[in-house]
Amino acid sequence: MFKKTKLLTASVLLTSSMMLAACGGAADEEVQEDTGIGEDTTEETVEDFEIVPEEGAELLLWSDGDQQLEWAELMAEKFEAEYGVPVQVEEVNQEDAPERLATDGPQGMAADVFASTHDRIGRAISAGLVLENFWPEEYSKDFMEAAITATSFEGELFGYPSGIETYALYYNTDLVEETPETMEELFEMAGDLTEGKQYGFMMEPANLYFLYGFLGGHGGYVFGDDGTNPEDIGLNNAGAVAGTEEILMPLKELNPGMAVEDITYDVRTGLFEGGELAFDINGPWAVRGYEDAGINFNVAPLPVLSNGENPTTFSGTRGFYVNAYSEFPDAASLLAKFITNEENLLAAYEITGALPPRFALTEHEDIQSNPISVGFLEQATHAVPMPNIPEMPLVWGPMEAAFTEIWNRNVDVQEALDRAVNTIETAIREQQQ
């Protein structure tokens, strides 16, 4: 694992980090002994140290497109104005950034700072491609625990959290007078609202990200030990089967004759934007599009399951990370900290709708006065972070295949989930070889 040793200055700290990329605790102790810094002195120094940009620093920032790109470009302008360091912004999808880092980082062609979803970053961190967060104590104090957990790896904080999100229930207020309290009520209301070209409720039937809340609410899980043990997979246990049956069977009855391929993300969001869908399960990233479409809507927590439990939706944390190969690691770390400060995360919320994971901002009047944001925050209290270990990317494909079999071919739920878990286990063994 990549580790940094905390020393008197950021420059020495970063140099030591790069030299000790493949070293463990013994090397760390040797460096501390050589510098004469004991346990207590190190902690005191960490609190007092100051980082300044390297002379002549120039940075590249990778960002998602659309509103995220708009915000990132604003951050680049503000950072240069404050620190005198020019920042070029390039659009790179946050899902693709870790893979780009793996290929471009060693060649000196990757961004100094990049955005990534927390579940995609584990492999890059374990490969030593990412620098640790310089201010773990400060971030742990000011940010939600779920965001810190999500952007940490093996107990060390690597990320600079910028947004926390989960999905909840959107409803068209022109079609729906009151929100359902249970899933049974949701399907009853949706059935009454389904007629002709108007649909009551629709969601992607093969997308684990959106379906997980129902599996988890019944006791299913991805990996054991709070998402850290790839040897323990709970996606085919009794809870996962019950959750799959509770959501997919009535959903299929509600939308007869439609294959998995017919209910894509674009299809259902297009229907909601056109006023032809009463209920939709989606995340905060969809708010801007629905508002631009002129739809009257609101957001509520997901209805309670048949067992009386709340769906445990995935929470995803978007964070910024510093490339370990950056020529200007001090400036890059400052940029990551700068764009996740209170003022700039509030700007991110205003521009992108992304809920900031800073405690101070969750109570900000701009957020509390917005019922849509409050709806997402309430659902977030029932959410669990997606696992961020390197094995997580191996889960999505097999589970999509299983749900597709169940929906398109009426394959037995237990049989399909067993096959998916077997595929995941095989892929994990091959990755570990």
C-alpha positions as CSV (number, residue, x, y, z in Angstrom):
1,M,0.0,0.0,0.0
2,F,1.1,3.5,-0.7
3,K,1.9,5.4,2.5
4,K,3.2,8.9,3.2
5,T,5.3,9.7,6.2
6,K,4.3,13.0,8.0
7,L,7.3,15.3,8.2
8,L,8.0,18.9,9.0
9,T,7.2,20.3,5.6
10,A,5.0,19.3,2.7
11,S,7.9,19.1,0.3
12,V,9.8,16.7,2.5
13,L,6.5,14.8,3.1
14,L,5.8,14.4,-0.5
15,T,9.4,13.4,-1.4
16,S,9.3,10.7,1.3
17,S,5.9,9.5,0.1
18,M,7.2,8.9,-3.4
19,M,10.4,7.2,-2.2
20,L,8.4,4.9,0.2
21,A,5.6,4.0,-2.2
22,A,6.3,0.3,-1.8
23,C,7.4,0.4,1.9
24,G,5.5,-0.5,5.0
25,G,5.6,0.4,8.7
26,A,9.2,-0.4,9.2
27,A,10.4,2.1,6.7
28,D,8.1,4.7,8.2
29,E,9.7,4.1,11.6
30,E,13.2,4.4,10.1
31,V,12.4,7.8,8.5
32,Q,10.9,9.1,11.8
33,E,14.0,7.9,13.7
34,D,16.3,9.6,11.2
35,T,14.5,12.9,11.5
36,G,14.4,12.7,15.3
37,I,10.6,13.2,15.3
38,G,8.8,11.2,17.9
39,E,5.1,10.3,18.1
40,D,3.9,13.4,19.9
41,T,6.1,15.8,18.0
42,T,4.8,14.4,14.7
43,E,1.2,14.9,15.7
44,E,1.9,18.5,16.8
45,T,3.8,19.2,13.5
46,V,0.9,17.9,11.4
47,E,-1.4,20.4,13.0
48,D,0.9,23.3,12.3
49,F,2.4,22.6,8.9
50,E,1.6,24.8,6.0
51,I,1.7,24.0,2.3
52,V,2.4,26.5,-0.4
53,P,2.4,25.9,-4.2
54,E,5.7,25.0,-5.8
55,E,7.3,27.8,-7.8
56,G,6.1,27.7,-11.4
57,A,3.3,25.2,-10.7
58,E,0.7,24.6,-13.3
59,L,-2.1,22.1,-12.8
60,L,-4.5,20.0,-14.8
61,L,-7.9,19.2,-13.3
62,W,-10.1,16.4,-14.7
63,S,-13.9,16.9,-14.2
64,D,-17.2,15.5,-15.4
65,G,-19.1,17.4,-18.0
66,D,-22.2,19.6,-17.9
67,Q,-22.8,21.4,-14.6
68,Q,-19.8,19.7,-13.0
69,L,-17.5,21.1,-15.7
70,E,-19.1,24.5,-15.2
71,W,-18.3,24.4,-11.5
72,A,-14.8,23.1,-12.1
73,E,-13.9,25.9,-14.5
74,L,-15.1,28.4,-11.9
75,M,-12.9,26.7,-9.3
76,A,-9.9,26.9,-11.6
77,E,-10.4,30.6,-12.0
78,K,-10.8,31.2,-8.3
79,F,-7.8,29.1,-7.4
80,E,-5.5,31.0,-9.9
81,A,-6.8,34.3,-8.5
82,E,-6.0,33.3,-4.9
83,Y,-2.8,31.3,-5.4
84,G,-1.4,32.5,-8.7
85,V,-1.4,28.9,-10.1
86,P,-3.0,28.4,-13.5
87,V,-5.4,25.4,-13.7
88,Q,-6.4,23.8,-17.0
89,V,-9.7,21.9,-16.8
90,E,-10.3,18.9,-19.0
91,E,-13.5,16.9,-19.3
92,V,-12.9,13.3,-18.2
93,N,-15.8,11.2,-16.9
94,Q,-15.3,10.4,-13.2
95,E,-16.0,6.7,-13.9
96,D,-13.1,6.6,-16.4
97,A,-10.6,8.7,-14.5
98,P,-9.0,6.0,-12.3
99,E,-8.4,3.8,-15.4
100,R,-6.9,6.8,-17.3
101,L,-4.7,7.5,-14.2
102,A,-3.4,3.9,-14.3
103,T,-2.2,4.3,-17.9
104,D,-1.4,8.0,-18.2
105,G,-0.1,8.7,-14.7
106,P,3.3,7.0,-15.0
107,Q,3.8,8.7,-18.3
108,G,3.2,12.2,-16.8
109,M,0.1,12.7,-18.9
110,A,-2.7,12.4,-16.2
111,A,-4.4,15.2,-14.3
112,D,-2.8,16.5,-11.1
113,V,-6.2,16.4,-9.5
114,F,-9.2,14.4,-10.7
115,A,-12.7,13.5,-9.7
116,S,-13.8,10.0,-9.0
117,T,-16.6,8.0,-7.5
118,H,-15.4,6.4,-4.3
119,D,-16.2,2.8,-5.5
120,R,-13.9,3.1,-8.5
121,I,-10.9,4.4,-6.8
122,G,-9.8,1.5,-4.6
123,R,-7.7,-0.2,-7.3
124,A,-5.8,3.0,-8.1
125,I,-5.1,3.6,-4.4
126,S,-3.9,0.1,-3.8
127,A,-1.5,0.5,-6.8
128,G,0.1,3.6,-5.2
129,L,-1.3,6.0,-7.8
130,V,-2.9,8.4,-5.3
131,L,-1.5,10.6,-2.6
132,E,-3.1,10.6,0.8
133,N,-5.2,13.6,2.0
134,F,-2.8,15.9,3.9
135,W,-5.4,17.0,6.4
136,P,-7.2,13.8,7.7
137,E,-8.0,15.2,11.2
138,E,-9.5,18.3,9.8
139,Y,-11.6,16.4,7.2
140,S,-12.8,13.8,9.8
141,K,-14.0,16.6,12.0
142,D,-15.8,18.7,9.3
143,F,-17.2,16.0,7.0
144,M,-19.9,13.3,7.3
145,E,-18.6,10.0,8.6
146,A,-20.1,8.2,5.5
147,A,-18.1,10.5,3.2
148,I,-14.8,9.9,5.2
149,T,-15.4,6.2,5.2
150,A,-16.1,6.1,1.5
151,T,-13.0,8.0,0.5
152,S,-10.7,6.1,2.9
153,F,-8.8,3.0,2.1
154,E,-7.5,0.5,4.7
155,G,-8.0,3.1,7.4
156,E,-6.2,6.0,5.6
157,L,-8.0,9.0,4.1
158,F,-7.1,9.6,0.4
159,G,-10.0,11.6,-0.9
160,Y,-11.3,15.1,-0.6
161,P,-15.1,14.6,-0.5
162,S,-17.1,16.9,-2.7
163,G,-20.5,15.4,-2.8
164,I,-22.6,12.7,-1.2
165,E,-25.6,11.3,-3.0
166,T,-28.2,8.6,-2.9
167,Y,-31.4,8.0,-4.8
168,A,-34.9,8.6,-3.6
169,L,-38.5,8.8,-4.9
170,Y,-39.3,11.5,-7.4
171,Y,-43.0,12.1,-8.0
172,N,-44.9,14.4,-10.4
173,T,-47.0,16.6,-8.2
174,D,-49.5,17.2,-11.0
175,L,-50.3,13.4,-10.9
176,V,-49.6,12.5,-7.3
177,E,-51.4,14.1,-4.4
178,E,-49.6,12.3,-1.6
179,T,-46.6,10.0,-1.4
180,P,-46.9,6.3,-0.6
181,E,-45.6,5.1,2.7
182,T,-45.0,1.5,1.7
183,M,-43.9,-0.2,-1.5
184,E,-47.3,-2.0,-1.7
185,E,-49.0,1.5,-1.7
186,L,-46.5,2.7,-4.4
187,F,-47.5,-0.2,-6.7
188,E,-51.2,0.3,-6.0
189,M,-51.0,4.0,-6.8
190,A,-48.8,3.4,-9.9
191,G,-51.2,0.9,-11.2
192,D,-54.1,3.4,-11.0
193,L,-51.9,6.0,-12.8
194,T,-50.9,3.6,-15.6
195,E,-53.0,4.2,-18.7
196,G,-52.2,4.6,-22.4
197,K,-49.0,6.6,-22.7
198,Q,-48.9,7.5,-19.1
199,Y,-46.9,5.3,-16.8
200,G,-47.2,5.0,-13.0
201,F,-43.7,3.8,-12.0
202,M,-40.7,2.7,-13.9
203,M,-37.0,2.0,-13.0
204,E,-34.2,0.1,-14.7
205,P,-34.8,-3.6,-13.9
206,A,-31.1,-4.7,-14.3
207,N,-29.2,-1.9,-12.6
208,L,-27.8,-3.0,-9.2
209,Y,-27.1,0.5,-8.2
210,F,-30.8,1.4,-8.1
211,L,-32.0,-2.1,-7.0
212,Y,-29.6,-2.5,-4.1
213,G,-31.7,-0.6,-1.6
214,F,-34.4,-3.3,-1.8
215,L,-31.9,-6.2,-1.5
216,G,-30.1,-4.4,1.4
217,G,-33.3,-3.6,3.2
218,H,-34.1,-7.3,3.4
219,G,-30.6,-8.2,4.6
220,G,-28.7,-8.7,1.4
221,Y,-25.2,-7.1,1.1
222,V,-22.3,-6.9,-1.4
223,F,-19.3,-7.7,0.8
224,G,-19.2,-8.7,4.5
225,D,-17.5,-6.7,7.3
226,D,-19.1,-3.4,6.1
227,G,-18.1,-3.9,2.5
228,T,-14.4,-4.8,3.1
229,N,-14.4,-8.6,2.9
230,P,-14.5,-9.9,-0.7
231,E,-14.5,-13.5,0.6
232,D,-18.0,-12.9,2.0
233,I,-20.6,-12.1,-0.7
234,G,-24.3,-11.6,0.3
235,L,-25.9,-10.9,-3.1
236,N,-27.6,-14.4,-3.2
237,N,-28.6,-14.8,0.4
238,A,-32.3,-15.1,1.5
239,G,-32.5,-11.3,1.9
240,A,-31.2,-10.6,-1.6
241,V,-33.7,-13.0,-3.1
242,A,-36.6,-11.5,-1.1
243,G,-35.6,-7.9,-2.1
244,T,-35.3,-8.9,-5.7
245,E,-38.7,-10.5,-5.7
246,E,-40.3,-7.5,-3.9
247,I,-39.2,-5.0,-6.5
248,L,-38.9,-6.8,-9.8
249,M,-42.0,-8.9,-9.8
250,P,-44.6,-6.2,-9.3
251,L,-42.6,-3.8,-11.5
252,K,-42.8,-6.3,-14.3
253,E,-46.5,-6.7,-13.9
254,L,-46.8,-2.9,-14.0
255,N,-44.9,-2.7,-17.3
256,P,-45.9,-5.8,-19.2
257,G,-44.2,-6.7,-22.5
258,M,-41.2,-4.5,-21.8
259,A,-37.7,-6.0,-21.9
260,V,-34.7,-4.8,-19.9
261,E,-33.5,-3.1,-23.0
262,D,-36.7,-1.1,-23.3
263,I,-36.3,0.6,-19.8
264,T,-33.1,2.5,-20.0
265,Y,-32.1,5.5,-17.9
266,D,-32.8,7.8,-20.8
267,V,-36.2,6.3,-21.5
268,R,-37.5,6.7,-18.0
269,T,-36.0,10.2,-17.5
270,G,-37.5,11.2,-20.8
271,L,-40.9,10.0,-19.8
272,F,-40.7,11.9,-16.5
273,E,-39.5,15.1,-18.3
274,G,-42.5,14.7,-20.6
275,G,-45.0,14.4,-17.7
276,E,-45.8,10.9,-18.7
277,L,-44.3,9.1,-15.6
278,A,-45.7,9.6,-12.1
279,F,-43.0,8.0,-10.0
280,D,-39.3,7.7,-10.7
281,I,-36.3,6.6,-8.6
282,N,-33.4,8.8,-9.3
283,G,-30.5,10.8,-7.8
284,P,-29.9,14.5,-7.3
285,W,-28.1,14.7,-10.6
286,A,-31.6,14.5,-12.3
287,V,-33.0,17.6,-10.6
288,R,-31.7,20.1,-13.1
289,G,-33.0,18.3,-16.1
290,Y,-36.5,17.9,-14.6
291,E,-36.6,21.5,-13.6
292,D,-35.5,22.6,-17.1
293,A,-38.3,20.5,-18.5
294,G,-40.8,22.5,-16.5
295,I,-42.2,19.5,-14.5
296,N,-43.7,20.1,-11.1
297,F,-42.2,17.5,-8.9
298,N,-40.9,16.7,-5.4
299,V,-38.6,14.1,-3.8
300,A,-39.4,11.8,-0.8
301,P,-37.6,8.9,0.9
302,L,-38.2,5.5,-0.6
303,P,-41.3,3.7,0.8
304,V,-41.0,1.1,3.5
305,L,-40.5,-2.5,2.5
306,S,-42.9,-5.4,3.2
307,N,-40.7,-6.3,6.3
308,G,-41.1,-2.9,7.8
309,E,-37.6,-1.8,7.0
310,N,-36.4,1.1,4.9
311,P,-34.5,0.4,1.7
312,T,-30.8,0.8,2.3
313,T,-29.9,2.6,-0.8
314,F,-26.3,3.0,-1.9
315,S,-24.6,6.2,-1.0
316,G,-22.0,7.3,-3.4
317,T,-19.3,9.9,-2.5
318,R,-17.7,11.9,-5.2
319,G,-14.3,13.1,-4.2
320,F,-11.2,14.7,-5.6
321,Y,-7.9,12.8,-5.5
322,V,-4.3,13.8,-6.1
323,N,-2.2,12.0,-8.6
324,A,0.9,10.5,-7.0
325,Y,2.9,11.3,-10.2
326,S,2.0,15.0,-10.1
327,E,5.0,17.3,-10.7
328,F,3.5,19.7,-8.3
329,P,2.0,17.7,-5.4
330,D,1.9,20.6,-3.0
331,A,-0.1,22.8,-5.4
332,A,-2.3,19.9,-6.4
333,S,-3.2,19.1,-2.7
334,L,-4.0,22.7,-2.1
335,L,-6.3,22.7,-5.1
336,A,-8.1,19.6,-3.8
337,K,-8.6,21.2,-0.4
338,F,-9.6,24.6,-2.0
339,I,-12.4,23.2,-4.1
340,T,-13.8,21.3,-1.1
341,N,-13.9,24.2,1.3
342,E,-17.2,25.4,2.6
343,E,-17.7,28.3,0.2
344,N,-16.8,26.3,-2.9
345,L,-18.9,23.2,-1.9
346,L,-21.9,25.5,-1.5
347,A,-21.2,26.8,-5.0
348,A,-21.1,23.2,-6.2
349,Y,-24.6,22.7,-4.6
350,E,-25.9,25.8,-6.3
351,I,-24.5,24.9,-9.7
352,T,-24.8,21.1,-9.8
353,G,-27.3,20.2,-7.1
354,A,-24.7,17.9,-5.4
355,L,-25.3,17.6,-1.7
356,P,-22.2,18.7,0.2
357,P,-20.9,16.3,2.8
358,R,-19.7,19.1,5.1
359,F,-21.6,19.2,8.4
360,A,-21.9,22.9,8.4
361,L,-23.5,23.0,5.0
362,T,-26.2,20.3,5.6
363,E,-27.9,22.8,7.9
364,H,-27.4,25.8,5.6
365,E,-30.6,27.6,4.9
366,D,-30.2,27.3,1.1
367,I,-30.4,23.5,1.6
368,Q,-32.9,23.2,4.4
369,S,-35.3,25.5,2.5
370,N,-35.3,23.2,-0.5
371,P,-37.7,20.2,0.0
372,I,-36.0,18.3,-2.7
373,S,-32.7,18.4,-0.9
374,V,-34.3,17.5,2.4
375,G,-35.9,14.5,0.7
376,F,-32.5,13.2,-0.4
377,L,-30.9,13.9,3.0
378,E,-33.7,12.0,4.8
379,Q,-33.1,9.0,2.5
380,A,-29.4,9.3,3.0
381,T,-29.9,8.5,6.7
382,H,-30.8,5.0,5.6
383,A,-28.1,4.7,2.9
384,V,-24.8,2.7,3.1
385,P,-21.6,3.6,1.3
386,M,-20.8,1.5,-1.8
387,P,-17.8,-0.7,-1.1
388,N,-14.6,0.9,-2.5
389,I,-12.3,-2.1,-2.4
390,P,-10.7,-3.1,-5.8
391,E,-13.1,-6.0,-6.1
392,M,-16.2,-3.8,-6.4
393,P,-16.0,-3.2,-10.2
394,L,-16.3,-7.0,-10.7
395,V,-19.8,-7.0,-9.2
396,W,-21.8,-4.8,-11.6
397,G,-21.7,-6.9,-14.8
398,P,-22.6,-10.3,-13.3
399,M,-25.5,-8.7,-11.3
400,E,-26.8,-7.0,-14.4
401,A,-26.7,-10.3,-16.2
402,A,-28.6,-12.0,-13.4
403,F,-31.4,-9.3,-13.2
404,T,-31.7,-9.4,-17.0
405,E,-32.2,-13.2,-16.9
406,I,-34.8,-12.8,-14.2
407,W,-36.7,-10.1,-16.1
408,N,-36.3,-11.2,-19.7
409,R,-36.4,-14.9,-19.4
410,N,-38.2,-15.5,-16.1
411,V,-35.2,-17.4,-14.7
412,D,-35.6,-18.4,-11.0
413,V,-34.3,-15.6,-8.8
414,Q,-32.2,-17.8,-6.6
415,E,-30.7,-19.6,-9.6
416,A,-29.8,-16.3,-11.3
417,L,-28.3,-14.8,-8.2
418,D,-26.3,-17.9,-7.4
419,R,-24.8,-17.8,-10.9
420,A,-23.9,-14.1,-10.6
421,V,-22.1,-14.7,-7.3
422,N,-20.2,-17.6,-8.7
423,T,-19.1,-15.4,-11.5
424,I,-18.0,-12.7,-9.1
425,E,-16.1,-15.1,-6.9
426,T,-14.3,-16.5,-10.0
427,A,-13.3,-13.0,-11.2
428,I,-12.0,-12.1,-7.7
429,R,-9.8,-15.2,-7.5
430,E,-8.4,-14.4,-11.0
431,Q,-7.7,-10.8,-10.0
432,Q,-5.9,-11.9,-6.8
433,Q,-3.6,-14.3,-8.7
